[in-house]
Amino acid sequence: AAGALSRLAPVAMAWRFPYAGGGTGTWTRGIRSGVVVIAAVLASAIAIPSAGVATVWMAAVIAAASGLVGWWSIRRLGGITGDGFGAAIELGETLAIAVAVAVR
């Protein structure tokens, strides 16, 4: 559940935050809300049967962590980068596991 939900973070971040630089990150300009919805449905389809009610709390902590990483990246780097995406995944997954253990 934590893995599936945390992989949604870069898709949502690409949709909401500007990308710092060019190169391989130019794909982020094409992200639309429909792609985020599809990714959220797929992540939820994996997470809900796996974690049940804890999914809500896990998703909340991942969203908060991703927002914090995005905010920091914009402030310090002028936008999100691939490393920011990775940081959001790892931080979000770790916090989601902690929340799932605490809720259960």
C-alpha positions in Angstrom: 0.0 0.0 0.0 2.7 2.5 1.0 4.7 1.7 -2.2 1.7 2.2 -4.5 0.5 5.4 -2.8 4.0 6.9 -2.7 4.5 6.4 -6.4 1.5 8.6 -7.0 3.4 11.5 -5.5 5.7 12.3 -8.5 2.7 12.3 -10.9 0.8 14.7 -8.7 3.9 16.8 -8.2 4.6 17.0 -11.9 1.0 18.2 -12.4 1.2 21.0 -9.7 4.8 22.1 -9.5 7.1 23.6 -12.3 10.1 21.5 -13.3 13.5 23.1 -12.7 15.5 22.8 -15.9 15.0 20.9 -19.1 16.3 17.7 -20.4 14.4 14.6 -19.5 12.1 16.5 -17.2 10.2 18.1 -20.1 7.7 15.3 -19.9 6.2 16.9 -16.8 4.6 19.7 -18.9 2.2 17.2 -20.4 0.6 16.0 -17.1 -3.1 16.8 -16.9 -5.5 16.2 -14.1 -7.0 13.1 -15.8 -3.6 11.4 -15.6 -3.4 12.1 -11.8 -7.0 10.8 -11.3 -6.1 7.5 -13.2 -2.9 7.1 -11.1 -4.8 7.8 -7.9 -7.5 5.2 -8.8 -4.8 2.6 -9.6 -2.9 3.3 -6.4 -6.1 3.2 -4.4 -7.0 -0.1 -6.0 -3.8 -1.6 -4.6 -3.7 0.2 -1.3 -7.3 -0.2 0.0 -7.4 -4.0 -0.1 -3.9 -4.1 1.4 -4.2 -1.5 4.2 -8.0 -0.8 4.6 -8.8 2.3 6.7 -5.1 3.1 7.2 -5.0 4.0 3.5 -6.6 7.4 4.2 -4.0 8.3 6.8 -1.2 6.9 4.6 -2.4 9.0 1.7 -2.6 12.1 3.9 0.9 11.8 5.2 2.3 11.2 1.7 0.5 14.3 0.4 1.9 16.3 3.2 5.4 15.0 2.6 5.2 15.6 -1.2 3.9 19.1 -0.6 6.8 19.9 1.7 9.3 18.5 -0.8 7.7 20.5 -3.6 7.6 23.7 -1.6 11.3 23.3 -0.6 12.3 22.5 -4.2 10.6 25.6 -5.6 12.0 27.8 -2.9 15.6 26.4 -3.2 15.8 25.2 -6.7 13.2 27.1 -8.6 11.1 24.0 -9.2 10.9 20.2 -8.8 13.6 17.9 -10.1 14.0 14.1 -10.5 15.7 14.0 -7.1 12.8 15.8 -5.6 10.4 13.2 -7.0 12.6 10.5 -5.5 12.8 12.2 -2.2 9.0 12.5 -2.1 8.6 8.8 -2.9 11.1 7.6 -0.2 10.0 10.1 2.5 6.3 9.4 1.8 6.7 5.7 1.8 8.6 5.7 5.0 6.1 7.9 6.8 3.2 5.9 5.3 4.6 2.7 6.8 5.0 4.4 10.1 1.4 5.7 10.0 0.1 2.3 9.0 1.8 0.7 12.0 0.6 3.4 14.3 -3.0 3.1 13.1 -3.1 -0.7 13.3 
